[in-house]
């Protein structure tokens, strides 16, 4: 399914399945990110999360060049979707209180409001 045909039900069912099978937050991030990346087709995505004084990256980010961590931090601080240098940074609501952000490249791969809806499911 392309993101142009956003279906909250389809991606939500994949995310719920990831919740059911995962034993940890890290495992969930990797699993959910795989679903999001598949759904985004040609776009690339990274799920970054703050770990103490630094940021961690869920899954393997080897296919991604440098991640815009400053953009991610700003989006997390402002709690809003931001775009810069062809990246989209979407804050993810979480219960831990530590910032988490979905980074999507290229930014045009998904509408901001669709990305926000997606992040609310994560």
C-alpha positions as a Python dict, from the first residue, in 0.01 Angstrom:
ca = {
    (1, 'X'): (0, 0, 0),
    (2, 'X'): (135, 341, -84),
    (3, 'X'): (120, 621, 166),
    (4, 'X'): (-92, 815, -83),
    (5, 'X'): (-366, 569, 14),
    (6, 'X'): (-306, 599, 387),
    (7, 'X'): (-504, 342, 574),
    (8, 'X'): (-475, 369, 947),
    (9, 'X'): (-627, 22, 984),
    (10, 'X'): (-365, -151, 768),
    (11, 'X'): (-58, -4, 934),
    (12, 'X'): (-223, -16, 1279),
    (13, 'X'): (-275, -391, 1247),
    (14, 'X'): (94, -437, 1166),
    (15, 'X'): (193, -222, 1463),
    (16, 'X'): (-41, -413, 1695),
    (17, 'X'): (111, -739, 1574),
    (18, 'X'): (457, -598, 1651),
    (19, 'X'): (344, -508, 2004),
    (20, 'X'): (216, -860, 2060),
    (21, 'X'): (534, -1035, 1948),
    (22, 'X'): (800, -801, 2089),
    (23, 'X'): (960, -843, 2431),
    (24, 'X'): (1121, -499, 2463),
    (25, 'X'): (1093, -140, 2345),
    (26, 'X'): (1402, -183, 2126),
    (27, 'X'): (1258, -493, 1963),
    (28, 'X'): (929, -310, 1904),
    (29, 'X'): (1106, -12, 1747),
    (30, 'X'): (1289, -239, 1501),
    (31, 'X'): (974, -433, 1411),
    (32, 'X'): (748, -130, 1377),
    (33, 'X'): (1014, 57, 1177),
    (34, 'X'): (1032, -235, 931),
    (35, 'X'): (655, -207, 878),
    (36, 'X'): (673, 171, 835),
    (37, 'X'): (965, 147, 594),
    (38, 'X'): (787, -116, 383),
    (39, 'X'): (477, 101, 374),
    (40, 'X'): (680, 405, 263),
    (41, 'X'): (799, 218, -49),
    (42, 'X'): (1100, 407, -187),
    (43, 'X'): (1153, 631, 114),
    (44, 'X'): (1394, 558, 395),
    (45, 'X'): (1315, 593, 762),
    (46, 'X'): (1495, 586, 1095),
    (47, 'X'): (1353, 580, 1447),
    (48, 'X'): (1580, 773, 1679),
    (49, 'X'): (1539, 787, 2053),
    (50, 'X'): (1723, 959, 2333),
    (51, 'X'): (1934, 736, 2557),
    (52, 'X'): (2080, 941, 2837),
    (53, 'X'): (2307, 1204, 2686),
    (54, 'X'): (2301, 1065, 2333),
    (55, 'X'): (2058, 942, 2068),
    (56, 'X'): (2012, 579, 1968),
    (57, 'X'): (1893, 453, 1631),
    (58, 'X'): (1648, 163, 1600),
    (59, 'X'): (1744, -111, 1358),
    (60, 'X'): (2018, -90, 1104),
    (61, 'X'): (2070, 260, 975),
    (62, 'X'): (2353, 153, 743),
    (63, 'X'): (2147, 237, 435),
    (64, 'X'): (2105, 589, 563),
    (65, 'X'): (2377, 845, 530),
    (66, 'X'): (2414, 1097, 808),
    (67, 'X'): (2098, 1137, 1007),
    (68, 'X'): (1987, 1493, 1089),
    (69, 'X'): (2005, 1458, 1466),
    (70, 'X'): (1976, 1832, 1526),
    (71, 'X'): (1649, 1833, 1328),
    (72, 'X'): (1528, 1534, 1532),
    (73, 'X'): (1616, 1706, 1860),
    (74, 'X'): (1443, 2028, 1756),
    (75, 'X'): (1129, 1842, 1646),
    (76, 'X'): (1126, 1656, 1979),
    (77, 'X'): (1174, 1980, 2178),
    (78, 'X'): (904, 2166, 1986),
    (79, 'X'): (677, 1859, 1963),
    (80, 'X'): (595, 1931, 1601),
    (81, 'X'): (670, 1795, 1256),
    (82, 'X'): (967, 1972, 1097),
    (83, 'X'): (1132, 1949, 758),
    (84, 'X'): (1482, 2044, 650),
    (85, 'X'): (1730, 1936, 385),
    (86, 'X'): (1483, 1684, 239),
    (87, 'X'): (1421, 1515, 576),
    (88, 'X'): (1097, 1504, 772),
    (89, 'X'): (1122, 1475, 1151),
    (90, 'X'): (808, 1351, 1327),
    (91, 'X'): (797, 1336, 1708),
    (92, 'X'): (663, 1008, 1847),
    (93, 'X'): (450, 1020, 2160),
    (94, 'X'): (576, 780, 2421),
    (95, 'X'): (515, 701, 2782),
    (96, 'X'): (879, 700, 2889),
    (97, 'X'): (910, 1076, 2859),
    (98, 'X'): (1233, 1047, 2658),
    (99, 'X'): (1225, 1202, 2310),
    (100, 'X'): (1168, 973, 2013),
    (101, 'X'): (1148, 1087, 1652),
    (102, 'X'): (1070, 922, 1320),
    (103, 'X'): (1298, 1056, 1046),
    (104, 'X'): (1183, 1013, 686),
    (105, 'X'): (1382, 1079, 368),
    (106, 'X'): (1287, 1224, 128),
    (107, 'X'): (1048, 1456, 308),
    (108, 'X'): (809, 1455, 12),
    (109, 'X'): (750, 1080, 58),
    (110, 'X'): (466, 1148, 300),
    (111, 'X'): (238, 1438, 388),
    (112, 'X'): (309, 1597, 727),
    (113, 'X'): (-39, 1528, 863),
    (114, 'X'): (-20, 1164, 751),
    (115, 'X'): (321, 1132, 915),
    (116, 'X'): (179, 1279, 1235),
    (117, 'X'): (-106, 1027, 1234),
    (118, 'X'): (141, 747, 1177),
    (119, 'X'): (363, 861, 1463),
    (120, 'X'): (64, 867, 1700),
    (121, 'X'): (23, 494, 1637),
    (122, 'X'): (383, 426, 1734),
}
